[in-house]
Amino acid sequence: MKPITLDGRGLNRAQLAEIAHGAPVRLDPAQMPAVQRAADFLADQVKKQEPIYGVSTGFGSNADKLLGAHRLRTGLPGASESSDSVLEELQHNLIVTHAVCVGEPFPADVVRAMMAIRINTLMRGHSGIRPAVLEAMAALLNAGIVPVVPRKGSVGASGDLAPLSHLAIVLLGGGEAFYQGERIPGGEALKRAGLAPVKLSHKEGLALNNGTAQMLATAVLAIEKLEDLLDTADLAAAMTLDAFAGRLRAFDPHVHALRPHPGQVHVAANLRRLLDGSSLSDIAYHLVPRFRQWQPESWATPEQQALGFDIGWDWVPFSQRHGREKFYQRFRPFRGGKKHQPQDSYSLRCIPQVHGAVRDALEQAKRVIDIELNAVTDNPLLFPGLEGAREIEDQVVSAGHFHGMPLALAMSYLKAAIPVLASISERRLNKLVDPATNDGLPPFLIGNEDGTESGFMIVQYTAAALVNDLASRAHPASVYSIPTSANAEDHVSMGANEGRHVLEMTADLAQVLGLELYTAAQALDYRRDMINAARQLAREADAEALAAKVLGAPLPGHPDRPGFLAEVEALRGELAAAGEFQPGRAVQAAWAALREAIPFMGRDRAMDGDVATAVRLVEEGRLLSAARAAQD
């Protein structure tokens, strides 16, 4: 992988993802003079004994404590034996006392992203850190050393103090790290990689741990996953639409021009592309037969008997057509699997509005993150040589860029959006398995002629459990600030929790979408095969054979019988003249990719392996890749 150059200004989400997944970094030599200038400026101010927060004062509620030239406790029990200055001890102690996170460690991709973000922001030259420390950080990252950073412990202001301290403590030769697959002491990891520990100077501890790197890293990696999951959600919806023989006019461009939310317009166009070439969607109502359970007498030929279903329609008698004559001139008087109504339920018809709103939430998060990636987020900020500056306070400014609220609120928005996307997916899945709502498909998508089979019944339970779990985690952490540092830090963002939640929630969303695709593929098999079985029967048999599939037919000798047979013949002719019914080209490609890994379920079988495979296909992007390739 090619090195990614960090200069404090040009880092983007794609580059950060590359670093997270293993790309090395390179520090831009052209930016090093600015870094050195800030470090020299800070050293000069220290020599002048200027009071500077976090350099010659304590931190947080200790900011009113001015550091002296020597330790007051020298020679007393417990006094430090180190020869370091008080100012250097301040920076060292800041890191070692702040590395107090708990929980399971973050995976390597999150930690690598955190390290790259911190290096990049410090490259701007407003933090006072020396170039040598940045070079040591880059060497740590490039050597494949991954500090152990437990997941919980940041309140998101002053930045991600605790988790970033777990990063920095390894740089000092402490803490723990993963190296070459082994969890070892940080100092040992440095030794094995041929690196030396760093000794911190003025403000360098504060520069290393006072920023938004954890929440930003988790946000970027969550967005990387969500971008594909949003496209996967559209694909799952399209496969479900084809399985329903759904109505597509609700996705027409002139419709969405009247309410042009960007995400909504995008999703409608994407659905049209995914369903291009479908002869199932928008099919005439009367051509869609209803599922009936297979019986020994269902079919006449051995080929037909091999089918796992029977099909049928209801005939609308002449006496029930009064006031509806015009409709039955346009559509033949047979009621099958598709209801005679011009619109589908909300979970199908409103896909652009729901999926699109989630896309708009994602775009807002991306806008915030793109700014944050190249922002300076520590404190205080240094402006050496600032034009017009008269006092030290003009050039060393204590501000609040470490406060994670911009990220926290963006992640809160996504936390609310993810369960919405999962919920509408589960509703579509539920419609597919429920015989009251699945437009003539088998109950729970299984033949069950012997009454022994559950089919896809419990798949919906799992999806429902996942959606509930997502919904219960959607409460925004950002609205619940708990003050810290003896109320000196009296309002915090909780953005680290928000980012971590969103990243974790993407996994559950992928599982729900995997379950919908798994179920939709089964439904699509039934829908396509049932309609094509009717087409084949119409081609091979006469009107009497097709009439046997119609309930409510007048008996031989009844005066309506000839008219009924004439209408069956018209239905037969229309079916026989049709081409083979098939889904959209992209849907077909995704269905084929799924069927390579998971066969159609004609009879109940153990489904745990199928479910795991369906989720893996989503996580690996194989179904999405197949659909995209079919559109090229």
C-alpha positions as CSV (number, residue, x, y, z in Angstrom):
1,M,0.0,0.0,0.0
2,K,1.3,3.5,-0.9
3,P,2.1,5.8,2.0
4,I,-0.4,8.5,2.8
5,T,1.1,12.0,3.2
6,L,-0.1,13.9,6.3
7,D,0.2,17.6,6.2
8,G,-2.6,18.8,8.5
9,R,-4.8,20.0,5.6
10,G,-5.4,17.4,3.0
11,L,-6.5,14.2,4.8
12,N,-9.8,12.8,3.6
13,R,-12.0,9.9,4.7
14,A,-10.8,7.5,2.0
15,Q,-7.2,8.1,2.9
16,L,-7.9,7.6,6.6
17,A,-9.7,4.3,5.9
18,E,-6.6,3.2,3.9
19,I,-4.4,4.0,6.9
20,A,-6.8,2.2,9.2
21,H,-6.6,-0.9,7.1
22,G,-2.8,-0.9,6.9
23,A,-1.4,1.9,4.7
24,P,1.8,3.6,6.1
25,V,2.0,7.3,6.6
26,R,4.6,9.9,5.5
27,L,5.0,13.4,7.2
28,D,5.1,16.2,4.7
29,P,8.5,17.8,4.9
30,A,7.1,21.1,3.8
31,Q,5.0,21.4,6.9
32,M,7.8,20.6,9.4
33,P,9.1,24.2,9.6
34,A,5.6,25.3,10.9
35,V,5.7,22.5,13.5
36,Q,9.2,23.5,14.6
37,R,8.3,27.2,14.7
38,A,5.5,26.6,17.1
39,A,7.7,24.4,19.3
40,D,10.4,27.1,19.3
41,F,7.9,29.8,20.1
42,L,6.6,27.8,23.1
43,A,10.1,27.1,24.4
44,D,10.9,30.8,24.2
45,Q,7.7,31.7,26.2
46,V,8.7,29.1,28.8
47,K,12.1,30.8,29.2
48,K,10.3,34.1,29.7
49,Q,8.3,32.4,32.5
50,E,5.0,33.3,30.9
51,P,1.9,31.6,32.5
52,I,0.5,29.2,29.9
53,Y,-2.3,26.8,30.5
54,G,-1.1,23.2,30.5
55,V,2.5,24.3,30.2
56,S,3.3,26.2,33.4
57,T,-0.1,25.6,35.1
58,G,-2.0,22.6,36.1
59,F,-4.9,21.1,34.1
60,G,-8.6,21.4,34.4
61,S,-9.6,22.6,37.9
62,N,-5.8,22.8,38.7
63,A,-5.4,25.5,36.1
64,D,-5.0,28.1,38.9
65,K,-1.8,26.3,40.1
66,L,1.4,28.0,38.7
67,L,4.3,25.6,38.5
68,G,7.5,26.6,40.2
69,A,11.1,26.2,39.1
70,H,11.7,23.2,41.4
71,R,9.7,20.6,43.3
72,L,8.5,21.6,46.7
73,R,8.6,18.0,48.0
74,T,12.3,17.3,47.1
75,G,13.8,15.2,49.9
76,L,10.4,14.3,51.4
77,P,8.9,10.8,51.4
78,G,7.2,10.2,48.1
79,A,9.2,12.8,46.2
80,S,10.2,12.1,42.6
81,E,13.7,10.9,42.1
82,S,13.6,12.0,38.4
83,S,15.9,14.8,37.2
84,D,13.2,16.0,34.8
85,S,12.0,19.5,35.2
86,V,8.6,20.2,36.8
87,L,7.3,21.2,33.4
88,E,8.4,17.9,31.8
89,E,7.0,15.9,34.8
90,L,3.6,17.7,34.2
91,Q,3.4,16.3,30.7
92,H,4.5,12.8,31.6
93,N,2.1,12.6,34.5
94,L,-0.7,13.9,32.3
95,I,-0.4,10.8,30.1
96,V,0.2,8.1,32.7
97,T,-2.6,9.3,35.0
98,H,-5.1,9.8,32.1
99,A,-4.8,6.3,30.6
100,V,-7.7,4.8,32.6
101,C,-10.1,3.5,30.0
102,V,-11.9,0.2,30.6
103,G,-13.5,-2.5,28.5
104,E,-12.5,-4.5,25.5
105,P,-9.7,-2.9,23.3
106,F,-10.7,-1.2,20.1
107,P,-9.8,-3.2,16.9
108,A,-6.6,-2.2,15.1
109,D,-8.4,-0.2,12.4
110,V,-9.9,2.2,14.9
111,V,-6.6,2.6,16.8
112,R,-4.6,3.2,13.6
113,A,-7.2,5.8,12.5
114,M,-6.9,7.5,15.9
115,M,-3.1,7.7,15.5
116,A,-3.3,9.1,12.0
117,I,-5.8,11.7,13.0
118,R,-3.7,12.9,15.9
119,I,-0.6,13.1,13.8
120,N,-2.4,15.0,11.1
121,T,-3.9,17.7,13.4
122,L,-0.6,18.2,15.1
123,M,1.1,18.8,11.7
124,R,-0.8,22.1,11.4
125,G,1.8,23.7,13.7
126,H,-0.5,25.2,16.3
127,S,0.2,22.8,19.1
128,G,3.8,23.3,20.1
129,I,4.9,19.6,19.7
130,R,8.3,19.0,18.3
131,P,8.8,17.3,14.9
132,A,10.7,14.5,16.5
133,V,7.7,13.5,18.5
134,L,5.5,13.4,15.4
135,E,8.2,11.4,13.6
136,A,8.2,8.9,16.5
137,M,4.4,8.6,16.3
138,A,4.6,8.0,12.5
139,A,7.3,5.3,13.1
140,L,5.0,3.7,15.7
141,L,2.2,3.5,13.3
142,N,4.3,2.3,10.4
143,A,5.9,-0.4,12.5
144,G,2.5,-2.0,13.0
145,I,2.4,-1.3,16.8
146,V,-1.2,-1.0,17.9
147,P,-1.6,0.5,21.4
148,V,-4.2,-1.2,23.5
149,V,-7.0,1.3,23.8
150,P,-10.0,0.1,25.9
151,R,-13.3,1.3,24.4
152,K,-14.8,3.3,27.3
153,G,-13.6,6.3,29.2
154,S,-14.0,9.4,27.1
155,V,-16.6,12.1,27.7
156,G,-15.7,13.9,24.5
157,A,-14.4,17.1,26.1
158,S,-11.6,17.9,26.8
159,G,-11.4,15.8,23.8
160,D,-10.8,12.1,24.1
161,L,-8.3,12.5,27.0
162,A,-8.3,8.9,28.3
163,P,-8.2,6.9,25.1
164,L,-5.6,9.2,23.6
165,S,-3.5,8.8,26.7
166,H,-3.5,5.0,26.0
167,L,-2.1,5.8,22.6
168,A,0.6,8.2,23.9
169,I,1.6,6.0,26.9
170,V,3.0,3.4,24.5
171,L,5.1,6.2,22.8
172,L,6.6,6.8,26.3
173,G,7.4,3.1,26.7
174,G,4.4,2.2,28.9
175,G,1.0,0.7,28.6
176,E,0.3,-2.3,26.4
177,A,0.3,-2.8,22.6
178,F,-0.4,-5.4,20.0
179,Y,2.6,-6.3,17.9
180,Q,2.8,-9.1,15.4
181,G,-0.3,-10.6,16.8
182,E,0.8,-10.6,20.4
183,R,-0.4,-8.4,23.3
184,I,2.7,-7.2,25.1
185,P,4.0,-4.3,27.3
186,G,4.4,-1.1,25.3
187,G,8.1,-0.8,26.0
188,E,8.6,-4.3,24.8
189,A,6.7,-3.5,21.6
190,L,9.0,-0.5,21.0
191,K,12.1,-2.6,21.6
192,R,11.0,-5.4,19.2
193,A,10.3,-2.9,16.5
194,G,13.7,-1.2,17.0
195,L,12.1,2.1,18.4
196,A,13.0,4.2,21.4
197,P,10.6,5.7,23.9
198,V,10.0,9.4,23.7
199,K,10.6,12.0,26.5
200,L,7.9,14.7,26.4
201,S,8.6,18.4,26.6
202,H,6.5,21.5,27.0
203,K,2.8,20.9,26.3
204,E,3.5,17.7,24.4
205,G,1.4,15.5,26.6
206,L,-1.5,17.9,26.3
207,A,-1.0,18.0,22.5
208,L,-1.1,14.2,22.3
209,N,-4.2,13.6,24.4
210,N,-6.3,16.7,24.0
211,G,-8.3,16.1,20.8
212,T,-11.3,14.4,19.1
213,A,-9.4,11.5,17.6
214,Q,-11.4,8.6,19.0
215,M,-14.8,9.9,18.2
216,L,-13.6,11.0,14.8
217,A,-11.9,7.6,14.0
218,T,-15.1,5.7,14.9
219,A,-17.2,8.1,12.9
220,V,-15.1,7.8,9.8
221,L,-15.0,4.0,9.9
222,A,-18.8,3.9,10.6
223,I,-19.4,6.0,7.6
224,E,-17.2,3.8,5.5
225,K,-19.5,0.9,6.4
226,L,-22.7,2.9,6.1
227,E,-22.1,4.1,2.6
228,D,-22.2,0.5,1.3
229,L,-24.9,-0.5,3.7
230,L,-27.2,2.2,2.3
231,D,-26.6,0.9,-1.2
232,T,-27.3,-2.6,0.2
233,A,-30.5,-1.4,1.7
234,D,-31.6,-0.1,-1.7
235,L,-30.7,-3.5,-3.2
236,A,-32.6,-5.4,-0.6
237,A,-35.6,-3.2,-1.1
238,A,-35.4,-3.7,-4.9
239,M,-35.3,-7.5,-4.5
240,T,-38.3,-7.4,-2.2
241,L,-40.1,-5.2,-4.7
242,D,-39.6,-7.7,-7.4
243,A,-40.7,-10.5,-5.1
244,F,-43.9,-8.5,-4.5
245,A,-44.4,-7.7,-8.2
246,G,-44.5,-4.2,-6.9
247,R,-45.6,-0.9,-8.4
248,L,-42.8,1.4,-9.6
249,R,-44.5,4.6,-10.6
250,A,-43.9,6.0,-7.1
251,F,-40.2,6.1,-8.0
252,D,-40.7,8.1,-11.3
253,P,-38.3,11.2,-11.6
254,H,-41.1,13.7,-12.2
255,V,-42.7,12.5,-8.9
256,H,-39.6,13.2,-6.9
257,A,-39.0,16.5,-8.7
258,L,-41.9,17.8,-6.6
259,R,-40.1,17.1,-3.3
260,P,-36.4,17.1,-4.2
261,H,-34.7,16.1,-1.0
262,P,-31.3,14.9,-2.4
263,G,-31.3,11.5,-0.7
264,Q,-34.9,10.8,-1.7
265,V,-34.1,11.7,-5.4
266,H,-31.0,9.5,-5.3
267,V,-32.8,6.5,-3.9
268,A,-35.6,6.7,-6.4
269,A,-33.1,6.8,-9.2
270,N,-31.2,3.9,-7.7
271,L,-34.3,1.8,-7.4
272,R,-35.1,2.5,-11.1
273,R,-31.6,1.3,-12.0
274,L,-31.7,-1.8,-9.9
275,L,-35.1,-2.8,-11.3
276,D,-34.3,-2.0,-14.9
277,G,-35.3,-4.9,-17.1
278,S,-37.8,-6.4,-14.6
279,S,-40.9,-8.0,-16.0
280,L,-42.2,-8.8,-12.5
281,S,-42.6,-5.3,-11.3
282,D,-45.7,-3.5,-12.7
283,I,-47.1,-6.7,-14.0
284,A,-50.8,-6.7,-14.7
285,Y,-52.8,-7.8,-11.6
286,H,-54.6,-10.7,-13.3
287,L,-51.4,-12.4,-14.5
288,V,-50.1,-13.0,-10.9
289,P,-51.4,-16.4,-9.5
290,R,-51.8,-17.0,-5.9
291,F,-49.9,-19.8,-4.1
292,R,-51.9,-22.9,-3.2
293,Q,-50.5,-25.9,-1.4
294,W,-49.3,-28.7,-3.6
295,Q,-51.6,-31.7,-3.8
296,P,-51.1,-35.1,-5.7
297,E,-53.7,-34.0,-8.2
298,S,-52.3,-30.4,-8.7
299,W,-50.5,-31.1,-11.9
300,A,-50.7,-33.4,-14.9
301,T,-47.2,-33.9,-16.0
302,P,-44.1,-35.2,-14.1
303,E,-42.3,-31.9,-14.7
304,Q,-45.2,-30.0,-13.2
305,Q,-45.5,-32.5,-10.3
306,A,-41.9,-31.6,-9.4
307,L,-43.0,-28.1,-8.4
308,G,-43.4,-27.5,-4.7
309,F,-46.6,-25.5,-5.1
310,D,-49.9,-25.2,-6.8
311,I,-51.3,-22.0,-8.2
312,G,-54.7,-20.5,-8.6
313,W,-57.0,-17.5,-9.2
314,D,-60.5,-16.5,-8.2
315,W,-62.9,-15.6,-10.9
316,V,-65.1,-12.5,-10.6
317,P,-68.7,-13.5,-11.6
318,F,-70.6,-11.2,-14.0
319,S,-73.0,-10.4,-11.3
320,Q,-70.3,-8.8,-9.2
321,R,-68.9,-6.4,-11.9
322,H,-71.7,-3.8,-11.8
323,G,-70.0,-0.4,-11.6
324,R,-66.6,-1.9,-12.3
325,E,-67.1,-2.6,-16.0
326,K,-64.4,-0.2,-17.1
327,F,-61.8,-1.8,-14.8
328,Y,-62.6,-5.3,-16.1
329,Q,-62.2,-4.1,-19.7
330,R,-58.7,-3.1,-18.8
331,F,-57.9,-6.0,-16.4
332,R,-59.2,-9.5,-16.8
333,P,-61.6,-10.6,-14.0
334,F,-59.3,-12.9,-12.2
335,R,-58.0,-12.2,-8.7
336,G,-54.7,-13.9,-7.9
337,G,-51.8,-12.9,-5.8
338,K,-51.6,-9.2,-6.5
339,K,-54.4,-7.1,-5.0
340,H,-56.3,-4.8,-7.3
341,Q,-55.0,-1.6,-5.9
342,P,-52.8,1.1,-7.5
343,Q,-50.3,1.5,-4.5
344,D,-48.2,-0.7,-2.4
345,S,-47.8,-0.4,1.4
346,Y,-45.6,2.2,2.9
347,S,-42.6,0.0,3.4
348,L,-42.4,-0.5,-0.4
349,R,-43.9,2.8,-1.7
350,C,-42.0,5.1,0.7
351,I,-38.5,3.6,0.3
352,P,-37.1,6.8,-1.3
353,Q,-38.5,8.9,1.5
354,V,-37.2,6.7,4.3
355,H,-33.9,5.5,2.8
356,G,-33.3,9.0,1.3
357,A,-33.7,10.7,4.7
358,V,-31.1,8.3,6.1
359,R,-28.8,9.2,3.3
360,D,-29.3,12.9,4.0
361,A,-28.4,12.2,7.7
362,L,-25.2,10.5,6.4
363,E,-24.3,13.4,4.2
364,Q,-24.6,15.8,7.1
365,A,-22.3,13.6,9.2
366,K,-19.8,13.5,6.3
367,R,-19.8,17.3,6.0
368,V,-19.0,17.6,9.7
369,I,-16.3,14.9,9.6
370,D,-14.6,16.3,6.5
371,I,-14.0,19.6,8.4
372,E,-12.9,17.8,11.6
373,L,-10.3,15.6,9.8
374,N,-8.1,18.7,9.2
375,A,-9.0,20.7,12.2
376,V,-6.8,21.6,15.2
377,T,-8.6,20.2,18.3
378,D,-6.2,20.7,21.2
379,N,-5.8,23.5,23.7
380,P,-4.3,26.0,24.1
381,L,-3.7,27.1,20.5
382,L,-0.5,28.7,19.5
383,F,-0.3,31.5,16.9
384,P,3.4,32.4,16.8
385,G,4.1,35.6,14.9
386,L,0.4,36.6,14.8
387,E,0.1,40.0,13.1
388,G,-1.0,42.6,15.6
389,A,-0.4,40.5,18.7
390,R,0.7,42.6,21.6
391,E,0.3,40.2,24.6
392,I,1.2,36.6,25.0
393,E,-2.6,35.9,25.4
394,D,-3.0,37.0,21.8
395,Q,-0.7,34.2,20.6
396,V,-1.5,31.5,23.1
397,V,-5.3,31.2,23.2
398,S,-7.2,28.9,25.4
399,A,-10.3,27.9,23.5
400,G,-12.7,25.0,23.2
401,H,-11.8,23.1,20.0
402,F,-11.5,19.9,21.9
403,H,-15.2,19.9,22.6
404,G,-16.7,17.1,20.5
405,M,-20.3,18.5,20.1
406,P,-20.1,19.0,16.4
407,L,-19.3,15.3,16.0
408,A,-21.5,14.2,18.8
409,L,-24.7,15.7,17.3
410,A,-23.8,14.4,13.8
411,M,-23.4,10.9,15.3
412,S,-26.7,11.4,17.3
413,Y,-28.4,12.0,14.0
414,L,-27.0,8.8,12.6
415,K,-27.9,6.8,15.7
416,A,-31.5,7.8,15.1
417,A,-31.3,7.0,11.4
418,I,-29.8,3.5,11.6
419,P,-32.8,2.0,13.4
420,V,-35.1,3.6,10.9
421,L,-33.3,1.9,8.0
422,A,-33.3,-1.4,9.9
423,S,-37.0,-1.0,10.9
424,I,-38.3,-0.5,7.4
425,S,-36.2,-3.5,6.2
426,E,-37.7,-5.7,8.9
427,R,-41.2,-4.5,7.9
428,R,-40.6,-5.6,4.3
429,L,-39.3,-8.9,5.6
430,N,-42.4,-9.4,7.7
431,K,-44.6,-8.6,4.7
432,L,-42.9,-11.3,2.8
433,V,-43.6,-14.1,5.3
434,D,-47.1,-13.1,6.4
435,P,-49.8,-14.6,4.2
436,A,-52.1,-11.7,5.0
437,T,-49.7,-9.2,3.4
438,N,-47.4,-11.1,1.0
439,D,-49.7,-10.9,-2.0
440,G,-50.2,-14.5,-2.6
441,L,-46.9,-16.0,-1.6
442,P,-46.8,-19.1,0.6
443,P,-47.1,-18.5,4.4
444,F,-43.6,-18.2,5.8
445,L,-42.3,-18.9,2.3
446,I,-42.5,-22.7,2.5
447,G,-44.8,-25.2,0.8
448,N,-45.8,-27.0,4.1
449,E,-48.3,-29.3,2.6
450,D,-47.8,-31.7,5.5
451,G,-48.1,-29.1,8.2
452,T,-44.6,-29.8,9.6
453,E,-42.6,-26.8,8.4
454,S,-41.9,-23.3,9.8
455,G,-40.0,-21.9,6.8
456,F,-38.8,-18.4,7.3
457,M,-41.1,-17.7,10.3
458,I,-38.3,-17.2,12.9
459,V,-36.0,-15.2,10.6
460,Q,-38.4,-12.3,11.2
461,Y,-38.1,-12.8,14.9
462,T,-34.4,-12.4,14.7
463,A,-34.8,-9.2,12.6
464,A,-37.3,-7.9,15.1
465,A,-34.9,-8.5,18.0
466,L,-32.1,-6.7,16.2
467,V,-34.3,-3.7,15.4
468,N,-35.4,-3.5,19.0
469,D,-31.8,-3.6,20.1
470,L,-30.9,-0.8,17.7
471,A,-33.8,1.3,18.7
472,S,-32.9,1.0,22.4
473,R,-29.4,2.3,21.6
474,A,-30.6,5.2,19.6
475,H,-31.0,7.6,22.6
476,P,-28.5,10.4,22.0
477,A,-25.7,10.4,24.5
478,S,-25.0,14.0,23.5
479,V,-28.0,15.3,25.4
480,Y,-26.8,14.0,28.7
481,S,-23.7,15.8,29.9
482,I,-22.0,14.8,33.1
483,P,-19.6,17.5,34.4
484,T,-16.0,16.5,35.1
485,S,-12.8,17.9,36.6
486,A,-14.5,19.3,39.7
487,N,-16.9,21.2,37.4
488,A,-14.2,23.1,35.6
489,E,-15.3,21.0,32.6
490,D,-18.9,21.5,33.3
491,H,-20.4,20.6,29.9
492,V,-19.1,17.7,27.8
493,S,-20.2,16.2,24.5
494,M,-20.2,12.4,25.1
495,G,-19.2,12.2,21.5
496,A,-16.9,9.3,22.0
497,N,-19.9,7.2,23.1
498,E,-21.9,8.4,20.1
499,G,-19.2,7.4,17.6
500,R,-18.6,4.1,19.3
501,H,-22.3,3.3,19.3
502,V,-22.7,4.2,15.6
503,L,-19.8,2.0,14.6
504,E,-21.2,-0.9,16.6
505,M,-24.7,-0.4,15.3
506,T,-23.5,-0.8,11.7
507,A,-22.9,-4.5,12.4
508,D,-26.5,-5.0,13.5
509,L,-27.8,-3.1,10.5
510,A,-25.8,-5.4,8.2
511,Q,-27.4,-8.4,9.9
512,V,-30.9,-7.1,9.4
513,L,-30.3,-6.3,5.7
514,G,-28.7,-9.8,5.3
515,L,-31.9,-11.3,6.7
516,E,-34.1,-9.3,4.3
517,L,-32.0,-10.3,1.3
518,Y,-32.0,-14.0,2.4
519,T,-35.8,-13.9,2.7
520,A,-36.4,-11.8,-0.4
521,A,-34.4,-14.3,-2.5
522,Q,-36.7,-17.1,-1.3
523,A,-39.8,-15.0,-2.0
524,L,-38.4,-14.1,-5.4
525,D,-37.9,-17.7,-6.3
526,Y,-41.6,-18.5,-5.5
527,R,-43.0,-15.4,-7.3
528,R,-41.0,-16.0,-10.5
529,D,-41.6,-19.7,-10.5
530,M,-45.3,-19.4,-9.9
531,I,-45.8,-16.9,-12.6
532,N,-43.6,-18.8,-15.0
533,A,-45.5,-22.1,-14.1
534,A,-48.7,-20.3,-15.1
535,R,-47.1,-19.2,-18.4
536,Q,-45.9,-22.7,-19.2
537,L,-49.3,-24.2,-18.4
538,A,-50.9,-21.6,-20.7
539,R,-48.5,-22.6,-23.5
540,E,-48.9,-26.3,-23.1
541,A,-52.5,-26.8,-22.2
542,D,-56.0,-25.6,-23.4
543,A,-58.4,-23.3,-21.6
544,E,-60.0,-26.1,-19.7
545,A,-56.6,-27.0,-18.0
546,L,-56.1,-23.4,-17.0
547,A,-59.8,-23.1,-15.9
548,A,-59.1,-25.9,-13.4
549,K,-56.8,-23.5,-11.6
550,V,-59.7,-21.0,-11.1
551,L,-62.0,-21.0,-8.1
552,G,-65.5,-19.7,-8.4
553,A,-65.9,-20.9,-12.0
554,P,-69.5,-21.7,-13.1
555,L,-70.2,-25.4,-13.6
556,P,-70.7,-27.0,-17.0
557,G,-74.2,-26.1,-18.2
558,H,-74.4,-22.9,-16.3
559,P,-75.3,-20.0,-18.6
560,D,-72.1,-18.1,-17.5
561,R,-69.9,-21.0,-18.4
562,P,-69.2,-20.0,-22.1
563,G,-68.4,-16.5,-21.1
564,F,-66.1,-17.8,-18.3
565,L,-64.2,-20.0,-20.7
566,A,-63.8,-17.2,-23.1
567,E,-62.2,-15.1,-20.4
568,V,-59.9,-17.9,-19.4
569,E,-58.9,-18.3,-23.0
570,A,-58.0,-14.6,-23.1
571,L,-56.0,-15.0,-19.9
572,R,-54.3,-18.1,-21.4
573,G,-53.4,-16.2,-24.5
574,E,-51.9,-13.3,-22.6
575,L,-49.8,-15.6,-20.5
576,A,-48.7,-17.7,-23.4
577,A,-47.6,-14.7,-25.4
578,A,-45.5,-13.3,-22.5
579,G,-41.8,-13.7,-22.3
580,E,-40.3,-15.5,-19.3
581,F,-40.9,-13.4,-16.2
582,Q,-37.7,-12.3,-14.5
583,P,-36.5,-9.6,-12.0
584,G,-34.4,-6.6,-12.8
585,R,-31.0,-7.3,-14.1
586,A,-29.2,-6.0,-11.1
587,V,-31.6,-7.8,-8.8
588,Q,-31.1,-11.0,-10.8
589,A,-27.3,-10.7,-10.4
590,A,-27.5,-10.2,-6.7
591,W,-30.0,-13.1,-6.4
592,A,-27.6,-15.4,-8.4
593,A,-24.6,-14.4,-6.1
594,L,-26.7,-15.3,-3.1
595,R,-27.9,-18.6,-4.6
596,E,-24.3,-19.6,-5.3
597,A,-23.8,-19.6,-1.5
598,I,-27.3,-20.5,-0.2
599,P,-29.6,-22.8,-2.1
600,F,-33.4,-22.4,-2.3
601,M,-35.1,-23.9,0.7
602,G,-37.8,-26.3,-0.6
603,R,-38.2,-28.1,2.7
604,D,-37.3,-27.1,6.3
605,R,-33.6,-27.5,7.1
606,A,-31.1,-26.1,9.6
607,M,-30.9,-22.3,8.8
608,D,-28.2,-21.1,11.1
609,G,-25.5,-21.6,8.4
610,D,-27.7,-19.9,5.8
611,V,-28.2,-16.9,8.1
612,A,-24.5,-16.6,8.9
613,T,-23.7,-16.8,5.2
614,A,-26.3,-14.2,4.2
615,V,-24.8,-11.8,6.8
616,R,-21.3,-12.5,5.6
617,L,-22.3,-11.8,2.0
618,V,-23.5,-8.4,3.0
619,E,-20.5,-7.6,5.2
620,E,-18.1,-8.6,2.4
621,G,-20.2,-6.7,-0.2
622,R,-20.5,-9.6,-2.6
623,L,-24.2,-9.1,-3.4
624,L,-23.7,-5.4,-3.8
625,S,-20.7,-5.9,-6.1
626,A,-22.7,-8.4,-8.2
627,A,-25.5,-5.8,-8.6
628,R,-23.2,-3.0,-9.5
629,A,-21.4,-5.1,-12.1
630,A,-24.8,-5.9,-13.7
631,Q,-25.4,-2.2,-14.1
632,D,-22.0,-1.4,-15.8
